[in-house]
Amino acid sequence: MSKSTQTLVIGGGPGGYAAAFRAADLGQQVILVDPLPNPGGVCLHWGCIPTKALLHVVKVKDEARQAAEWGLSYGEPAFDLDKLRSFKDGVIEKLTGGLAQLVKQRKIEHLHGTARFISEKEALVTLTDDSEENVSFEHAIVATGASPVSLPNVELQSERILSARSALELKEIPDSLLVIGGGYIGLELGSVFGKLGSRVTVVEMLPGIMSGADRDLVSVFEKQNGEEVFKEILTNTVVENIEESGDGLKVTMKSAEGDRGTSKTETYARVLMTIGQRPNSADLGLDQAGVETDERGFVKVDDQRRTTVKNIFAVGDITGPPLLAHKANLEGKVAAEVISGHKSAYDPATIPAVEYTDPEIAWAGITEQQARERELDVEVTAFPWAASGRSVAMGSGVGKTKLIIERNSGRILGVGIAGRDAGELIAEGMLAIEMGAVAEDLALTVHPHPTLSETIMEAAELFSGSATHVYRRKK
């Protein structure tokens, strides 16, 4: 069988469905190819959304225990793994089901399968029932994402070695868990399992966890997540070997600290692998269409998300870092608009990053470390959350908000936040950076009291030398 369409979108994740929806809204005839019953991709099915659902549950568990300090006593929190799994699955079903409804409302044809280019104007779609359809198109948008990689020096295949996807199935809460990788996925899932009772160790080959964030923000997380959550966080350490050992996995690790590396071997009930992602570009027939990739397999695109073939676009993780859903979402909209003839381009001033741990860590724009490395003339202001009425009233007071400000102009170059709901607060910092705001703009913007958002205002006030709730000695 054969079909034709104006725009073929390959992949139904945050980049793909955003592209398909925007294209349909602009009047294009759209076919969306994705093997899953409902759109959403890894993010909604096995990534961002289910992880946040579980992080919410363990946060409530922590607050229930902490409430005794406030005069509100409960019994010791307990969890029902079946109900927890059901809650997580229900969140996924509700959101992906909503996307499926939007596909129908926009009259997008959803072909359940995978696509492979056979030319720059035609693709072969293999449906989930193994039948095939040829789809000719005027334009195509590739949004097939990325997949997790494994350690190249570890060949062991074992059910005890978990991926983020299998970990989220919540078949059990292991007594001990080694998380390989100290980035977004590793720390978020490690937090979930640690707070549900696993003894969690994190091993990271870099000098620090949360690569990309300023160390003073990361230290807020580290102070709040001691042995009760993470038994150990081992940095500058690589995993050399994993082998079966009785009811667990024996792992040999080597530390690179000091003049000589030291090795140690520990046994864990499970190992969670979260060391990186590779683009899903190998089986797309890109060479048949003339689409070029870089040496890592990421598709080359310009600022309109156009590939080396003028009628084929690519968005999301398959185009390279940062591999984030909100970046993919914007790229998908840009590609759809360009196809419709709009003067659109992917040109954000920055892309925000958020670790949804407890506390959350969020940053956008230039970090303090980057400013120092580039020898920029900046002033860094930081407002401690111990001086935030809202934070203390919520029983915390832990956190900080910092601004990286161009000294001469006062322009906001970067924002970093460590504390509760940092992921929500970072949007104000993003807007300031995008709009070219100066510190005075933030300082003079009336913020409601008491709120956590006031910490941004007061961090801005510090640039002029004075903030209401912090005393700063005059120079």
Secondary structure, DSSP 8 states (H G I E B T S, - for coil): -EEEEEEEEE--SHHHHHHHHHHHHTT--EEEE-SSSSS-HHHHHHSHHHHHHHHHHHHHHHHHHHGGGGT---------HHHHHHHHHHHHHHHHHHHHHHHHHTT-EEE-EEEEEEETTEEEEEETTS-EEEEEEEEEEE---EEE---TT-----TTEE-HHHHTT-----SEEEEE--SHHHHHHHHHHHHTT-EEEEE-SSSSSSTTS-HHHHHHHHHHS-TTTEEEEE-SEEEEEEEEETTEEEEEEEE--SSS-EEEEEEESEEEE-S-EEES-TTS-HHHHT--B-TTS-B---TT-B-SSTTEEE-GGGG-SS--HHHHHHHHHHHHHHHTT-------S---EEE-SSSEEEEEE--HHHHHHTT--EEEEEEEGGG-HHHHHTT----EEEEEEETTT-BEEEEEEEETTHHHHHHHHHHHHHTT-BHHHHHHS---SS-TTHHHHHHHHGGGT-BTTB-----
